[in-house]
Amino acid sequence: MAPFVVTKKVRTSHKMNTSPQWSH
C-alpha cells in the first residue's frame, strides 16, 4: 500500500468518524 493512499484513507475516516479517539 502506498503511504499517500493510507493517509487519504485515514483523513477520510477522521472526517467521517468524528470520535474522541481520532482527535489526536
Backbone as ProteinMPNN parsed JSONL, in Angstrom:
{"seq_chain_A": "MAPFVVTKKVRTSHKMNTSPQWSH", "coords_chain_A": {"N_chain_A": [[0.846, -1.213, 0.0], [0.457, 2.208, -0.781], [1.922, 5.059, 0.867], [0.666, 7.559, 0.608], [-1.883, 6.842, -0.098], [-2.804, 5.528, 2.156], [-2.762, 7.632, 3.96], [-4.712, 9.29, 2.868], [-6.934, 7.687, 3.219], [-7.047, 7.554, 5.996], [-7.477, 10.232, 6.624], [-9.967, 10.628, 5.483], [-11.508, 8.878, 6.988], [-11.224, 10.081, 9.432], [-12.622, 12.428, 9.067], [-15.16, 11.454, 8.522], [-15.657, 9.811, 10.743], [-16.025, 11.32, 13.51], [-14.667, 10.956, 16.174], [-13.621, 10.932, 19.654], [-11.348, 9.432, 19.99], [-10.075, 9.674, 17.602], [-9.241, 12.207, 17.713], [-6.427, 13.328, 17.608]], "CA_chain_A": [[0.0, 0.0, 0.0], [1.234, 3.449, -0.839], [1.748, 5.922, 2.042], [-0.303, 8.633, 0.345], [-3.22, 6.228, -0.12], [-3.163, 5.28, 3.563], [-3.029, 8.937, 4.567], [-6.008, 9.751, 2.365], [-7.967, 6.873, 3.866], [-7.112, 7.966, 7.405], [-8.073, 11.572, 6.671], [-11.39, 10.479, 5.177], [-12.134, 8.247, 8.158], [-11.223, 11.082, 10.505], [-13.717, 13.377, 8.786], [-16.44, 10.728, 8.638], [-15.806, 9.361, 12.125], [-15.531, 12.356, 14.419], [-14.644, 10.369, 17.508], [-12.568, 11.467, 20.525], [-10.129, 8.644, 19.804], [-9.39, 10.165, 16.397], [-8.814, 13.584, 17.96], [-5.024, 13.305, 18.016]], "C_chain_A": [[0.873, 1.253, 0.0], [0.929, 4.332, 0.363], [0.691, 7.005, 1.821], [-1.726, 8.086, 0.333], [-3.705, 6.007, 1.308], [-3.538, 6.596, 4.235], [-4.4, 9.446, 4.15], [-7.139, 8.983, 3.047], [-8.149, 7.306, 5.315], [-7.806, 9.316, 7.517], [-9.579, 11.481, 6.421], [-12.118, 9.886, 6.374], [-12.242, 9.26, 9.297], [-12.382, 12.061, 10.307], [-15.063, 12.69, 8.977], [-16.685, 10.334, 10.099], [-15.211, 10.396, 13.08], [-15.589, 11.839, 15.851], [-13.504, 10.956, 18.327], [-11.249, 10.719, 20.344], [-9.342, 9.147, 18.608], [-8.907, 11.604, 16.58], [-7.384, 13.603, 18.485], [-4.449, 14.707, 17.919]], "O_chain_A": [[1.887, 1.33, 0.693], [-0.208, 4.356, 0.834], [-0.079, 7.329, 2.726], [-2.666, 8.785, 0.711], [-4.865, 6.265, 1.629], [-4.511, 6.666, 4.986], [-5.157, 9.967, 4.969], [-8.168, 9.557, 3.405], [-9.275, 7.412, 5.802], [-8.631, 9.521, 8.407], [-10.367, 12.172, 7.068], [-13.208, 10.331, 6.733], [-13.23, 9.285, 10.03], [-13.037, 12.466, 11.268], [-15.995, 13.277, 9.527], [-17.787, 10.505, 10.62], [-14.027, 10.339, 13.41], [-16.451, 12.235, 16.636], [-12.519, 11.431, 17.761], [-10.171, 11.287, 20.52], [-8.114, 9.069, 18.58], [-8.242, 12.154, 15.703], [-7.154, 13.862, 19.666], [-3.273, 14.914, 18.219]]}, "name": "protein", "num_of_chains": 1, "seq": "MAPFVVTKKVRTSHKMNTSPQWSH"}
